[in-house]
């Protein structure tokens, strides 16, 4: 039991050292759950300090997940020209005589 917990604590320290706080927190919570599940196997005089230690460890680690920006929307396709725009090219602005060409 102690060797398992020692390995778990070492993994937490390694994750924290490389600033992988979310992994460190996940591991610390797993260690805490394991200690709580097997605390009845720990001598009574060691239970309180052990539980205090694993709780303190897990509570000191803060995981701030990185926020991924939302995927960019593809650009909108250009609006199709109305039929009369394709034939004339525009609405007749220009020569003032109302003639489009």
Secondary structure by P-SEA (a helix, b strand, c coil): caaaaaaaaaaaaaaaaacaaaaaaaaaaaaaaaaaaccccccccaaaaaaaaaaaaaaaccccccccccccccccccccccccccccccccccccccccc
